[in-house]
Amino acid sequence: MATMYCVLASGSDVTNLTENQNYACTYADCTDLLTGGSCSNLTPEAMASYAFNSYFQAQNQNPAACDFQGLAQTTTQDPSQGTCKFNIGLQHFSPSSASRSFMVFSFLPLLISAFVTSILLVST
């Protein structure tokens, strides 16, 4: 699946922008938009894009979650600006890293058991 973002559509009528941004932030993490946050210096339009994208990612990039009364659109172009990074909810799967993790965790109980046994032998 391609990396997708949800942003304010260019040329949108922003009459209901605040209402839609508030809705998005009710169900997604918009703390970076608060005063002092990494995205607090964005334009109102860019703040709306951040809120829309946060909601969209929280909804697992469901296309229906990027509408906001026709104000939003999806894009593959990263809208991040400076220190304000737009989050992506999906992680890319790498079979080789997954198999390494599996190998480490599959041996973990054996290692713990050996460690406990060695402690018991030393203390007796």
C-alpha positions in Angstrom: 0.0 0.0 0.0 1.3 3.4 -0.9 2.0 6.0 1.8 -1.0 8.3 1.8 -1.8 11.6 3.5 -5.0 13.5 3.9 -4.8 17.3 3.4 -7.0 20.3 2.8 -8.0 20.4 -0.8 -6.8 23.5 -2.6 -9.4 26.0 -3.5 -11.8 24.6 -0.8 -14.5 26.8 0.7 -13.2 27.1 4.3 -16.5 28.1 5.8 -16.7 24.9 7.9 -13.0 24.5 8.3 -12.9 25.0 12.1 -15.8 22.6 12.7 -14.2 19.9 10.6 -10.8 20.4 12.2 -12.3 20.2 15.7 -14.1 16.9 14.7 -10.8 15.5 13.4 -9.0 16.4 16.6 -11.7 14.9 18.8 -10.8 11.5 17.4 -7.1 11.9 16.7 -4.0 13.3 18.4 -3.5 16.9 17.5 -1.3 17.9 20.4 1.4 19.1 18.1 -0.9 21.9 17.0 -1.1 23.4 20.5 0.9 26.4 21.5 4.6 25.4 21.7 4.0 22.2 19.7 6.1 21.4 16.6 3.2 22.4 14.4 1.9 25.4 16.3 3.3 27.9 13.8 1.5 26.6 10.7 -1.1 28.6 8.8 -4.7 27.8 9.6 -5.0 25.8 6.4 -1.9 23.8 7.1 -3.2 23.1 10.7 -6.4 21.8 9.2 -4.3 19.5 6.9 -2.4 18.2 10.0 -5.7 17.6 11.8 -7.3 15.9 8.8 -4.2 13.7 8.3 -4.1 12.7 12.0 -7.7 11.5 11.8 -7.1 9.8 8.5 -4.1 7.9 9.9 -6.1 7.0 13.1 -8.7 5.5 10.8 -6.1 3.3 9.0 -6.1 5.4 5.9 -9.7 4.6 5.1 -10.5 6.7 2.1 -13.9 7.6 3.6 -12.0 9.2 6.5 -10.6 11.8 4.2 -13.6 13.9 3.2 -14.5 16.4 5.8 -17.6 17.7 4.0 -15.6 17.8 0.7 -12.7 19.9 2.2 -10.0 17.2 2.1 -8.2 15.1 -0.5 -5.6 12.3 -0.3 -2.1 12.7 -1.6 1.1 10.7 -1.7 3.2 13.9 -1.3 4.4 14.5 2.2 3.0 17.8 3.5 5.4 18.0 6.4 6.9 21.5 7.0 10.1 22.2 8.9 9.8 20.6 12.4 6.2 19.7 11.8 6.1 16.1 10.6 2.8 14.7 9.4 2.5 11.2 10.8 1.9 8.0 8.8 0.0 5.2 10.5 1.3 2.4 8.4 4.6 0.6 8.9 6.3 -1.2 6.1 6.8 -4.9 6.7 10.2 -6.4 6.1 10.2 -10.2 6.2 13.9 -10.3 7.0 13.6 -8.0 10.0 10.5 -9.9 11.2 12.3 -13.2 11.0 15.2 -11.9 13.0 12.9 -10.6 15.7 11.1 -13.9 15.7 14.4 -15.8 16.1 15.4 -13.6 19.1 12.0 -13.9 20.8 11.7 -17.6 20.2 15.0 -18.2 22.0 14.2 -15.8 24.9 12.4 -18.4 27.1 15.4 -20.7 26.7 17.8 -18.0 27.6 15.8 -17.0 30.7 15.5 -20.6 31.8 19.3 -21.1 31.5 20.0 -17.8 33.4 17.6 -18.8 36.2 19.2 -22.3 36.4 22.7 -20.8 36.6 21.7 -18.5 39.4 20.1 -21.4 41.3 23.2 -23.6 40.9 25.5 -20.7 42.1 23.4 -20.0 45.2 23.3 -23.6 46.3 
